[in-house]
Amino acid sequence: MLLSDEEVTAFLPMFPLKDMAKARSYLRYIETWIRNGGLYYVICLKDSDLAVGCIHVSGDDSHDLGYCVRKEFWHNGFCTESCRAVVDLLRRIGLPHITATHDVNNPRSGRVMQAIGMRYCYSYEELWQPKNFPVTFVCIS
């Protein structure tokens, strides 16, 4: 449901998962992500096990943070609260830094990053894959 929504995946480096074969393939991707040292968490409501989003951190030297939330839960602070908890955990275990990027056309994502204490570093343009269109990203650390 989450990653099959075109609005939710609009600013993600993936196309919506429209069938079970694509969903299974994505689950295998997550397994590889975790085996390579990355973190991948489901964001759930506090009073239930209802999954409303996900948050991940890459296992490479960038320690890149990413997240998404089902659109019916947008603008309720779920990303900010979840990102803050993950970043606090990573700081407690001694991770030297965390980075994140957001498309300039998605300023709300940047506000989440600022709300958890990240600061602007630089902007860059990239032909974004796999969607193959130019994007200006803002890097925050």
N, C-alpha and C positions, 0 to 999 in steps of 0.2 A: 504494500500500500504506500509506504513512505517513498521509496525510490522508483515507484511507477508513475509518480505525479510529475508532469512536465514543468509545473511552476516550482516545485521543490528542487528539481534537478537542473533548472535553468542556469544556475551559476556553479554547478558541479562539473567536474571533468569526466562526465559520463552521460550517456543517453538514458532516458527512462527505461526501467526494466519492465517490459510489456508482456513477458510470458515466463513460464516456469523454467524453461531452459536458460534464459538469461539470468534469472534469479539464482539458479544453482551455480552458474558460472561465477556470479558475483560472490556467492558464499565461498567458493574455492579461492577466489581472489583475496577475500578477507583472511582465510586460513593461511595463505602464503604471506600476507601482510604481517600477521601476528608471528609466524615462524621467523620472519626477518627482523623481529624486534619491535614491530609497531604495536600500538595499543588501539583497541577498537571497543567502544562501549555503547550500549543501548541506553538512551535517555528514557526513563520511565517516570510516571507520576508517583509522587511520594506515597499516596494512600492506596495504590494498586500496582499491578504489574503491567499496566497498559503502556506499551512502547509508543513514544511520541517522537523520537528522533534518534540520532546517533552522533557520536563524537569520536574522533580518531587523532592519533599522533603518529607521524611516520617514525620508523626505526632508523632512518639514516641520520647523518650529521646535522641536517636542518631541523629535525624534531618539529616538523611542520604540523600545525594544528588545523583541523577541519571539522565541520559540523553541519547538520541540517535537522530541521524539525518539520513535522507534518503541518501543512498550512493552516489547519483549523486551530493549531496551538501557537501560531506566530504571534509576536508582540506581547508575550506573557512572561518573558524573562527566563525561559527554559534554557536557551543557549548560554546566556550569561551565567546563570547559576551552575550549569553543568561544566562549562569551560573553566570557571573559577575553581571548582572542586578538582578537576583534572590537573590544572596548572599547579594548584597547591600541593597535590600529591607528587607531581614531578619535581617540584622544588624541594620537598621533604626528602626525596630519594637522591637529591644532588644533581639533577640534570642541569648542565651549564647554561642552556638557553632554549627558548622556544620561539619559533617563527610562525607566521601566518600570512596569507595573502588574501585579498578580496578584489573582485572586479570593481572598477570605479562606478559601474552602474548598479552596484549592490552596496550602497553606503550603510545600510542597517547592519550588515555583517561587520563592517569596520567599526561601528559603534559598539558591537559586542566585544571586539578586540580591545578597544579603548577602555571599556567598562571593567575589564579584568586586568587593567594595568599595562597593556602593551602600548608601545609608542611607534609612530611613523618612522620608517627608515629611508625608503626610496620608492619610486615608481618605475615600472618598466612595461614595455609592450611585448607581446608574444602572439604568435599564430597558435591559438589554443587548440590543443588536440584532446580528444578525437573529434571535436566539433568543427575544427578547421575554419575559425574566424578570428580576426584580430581582437585582442583584449588588452586593455591597459590595467595592469595589476598594481596594487599598493602593497608593499611589503612592510609588515609591522613586526616588531620584536619586543 
